């Protein structure tokens, strides 16, 4: 998987991409990341990348020319783009996905991360200030993604979130083929609690079943804890999660023991 990231602040990526899982994934060739400084594609003595908004109002808007030039400088990236391709939600098409980070985009979640992990390359365009000129969204980008209903100062942190969430889904990135399978949201449920040594920490004990060595019981406990957590914290997820007959019986038991309201 190759990531092209277009930003006015490439230095922001130094720490997060140089440690831990992302670092290892880069070193082992599972991913590669190229940072493109949009300012390098601005013209004039002052390399201006933003300008006042037409119509007035506060803030500045990122100019289209440097962003188009930056993206178009990467071979094979912006070929075949069109207005029709700028509609959100078509990232799985054959064209390389050029994703605009934006609080107005489609919500990023685990299913979108899985969808993006199917691509061989992704381009991420980071906005700043009041955002980018609308023509970048309309005529250059193929997708628009938000990492949540809040406003960040720039798209850089959103890009890091996407790179991280997508990378851990790639085979080998976690050091084990099934590492991410049981994570929260991967199964449609929240994951069960985890414990490690010591078995007794300040009088707080690890549940006996986890010390029993009985794999069947451990699996059943984990599944039920996962269901319990999801039922308590994110009952909305149960509407779409894939549930077995045993799961449904367990949830019915919870409803009986602890009726809501
Ligand atoms: N004026 C814009 C609006 O109200 O929609 C917000 C601009 S924001 C201050 C600057 C940039 O941060 C955006 O262009 C976008 O790239 C990024 N950004 C902010 N919030 C984001 C979010 N929730 N998800 C992804 N990117 C975000």
Boltz pocket constraint, residues with backbone or C-beta under 6 A from the ligand:
constraints:
  - pocket:
      binder: B
      contacts: [[A, 100], [A, 101], [A, 102], [A, 103], [A, 104], [A, 125], [A, 126], [A, 127], [A, 128], [A, 129], [A, 130], [A, 131], [A, 132], [A, 145], [A, 146], [A, 147], [A, 148], [A, 149], [A, 150], [A, 151], [A, 152], [A, 153], [A, 154], [A, 155], [A, 156], [A, 158]]
      max_distance: 6.0
